[in-house]
């Protein structure tokens, strides 16, 4: 379950930032995760509960913003939505593309603390 490792890493950053800003409590953490990042949201939430236990983020809310996937077609010079996969065909012209522009993000977007 690599979600524990991801959440552990994110929480290290959250707690470093909280300490740097003199925060006593973390209220909310927002992650941006691409739909193709291979992260299971339920496992991520479980990992969040585990790694925040006994920290200043123990009662924090976790918000996960899903980032839709898109790829780029060089022939049409346009982006298009992707449902799955890493090699996709353009819905306009059918050309194959492996140029994924969005959907693989793993980003700590926001920390709310006091």
JOZIGI-V668419 format. One record per backbone hydrogen bond with DSSP energy under -1.0 kcal/mol. NH is the residue of the N-H (numbers start at 1). CO is the residue of the C=O. E is the energy in kcal/mol with one decimal. If there is no record, write none. Layout:
# JOZIGI-V668419
nh->(NH NH)
co->(CO CO)
e->(E E)
This chain:
# JOZIGI-V668419
nh->(4 6 7 8 9 10 11 12 13 14 15 16 17 18 19 20 21 22 23 26 27 28 29 30 31 32 33 34 35 36 37 44 45 46 47 48 49 50 51 52 55 58 60 61 63 65 67 70 71 72 73 77 78 80 82 88 90 94 97 100 101 102 107 109 110 112 114)
co->(1 2 3 4 5 6 7 8 9 10 11 12 13 14 15 16 17 19 18 56 112 112 61 110 63 107 65 105 67 103 34 40 41 42 43 44 45 46 47 48 52 55 57 27 29 31 33 102 80 99 78 73 73 71 69 97 95 90 88 98 70 70 32 30 30 28 25)
e->(-1.1 -2.3 -2.7 -2.6 -2.3 -2.4 -2.7 -1.9 -1.7 -2.5 -2.9 -2.0 -2.6 -2.6 -2.3 -2.5 -1.6 -1.4 -2.9 -2.4 -3.0 -1.7 -2.6 -2.8 -2.8 -3.0 -2.5 -2.6 -2.3 -2.8 -1.9 -2.4 -2.3 -2.0 -2.5 -2.2 -2.0 -1.9 -3.0 -1.8 -1.7 -1.6 -1.7 -2.6 -3.0 -3.3 -2.3 -1.7 -2.7 -1.9 -2.9 -1.7 -1.2 -2.5 -1.9 -2.9 -2.6 -1.7 -3.2 -1.5 -2.5 -1.6 -2.6 -2.3 -1.7 -3.1 -2.5)
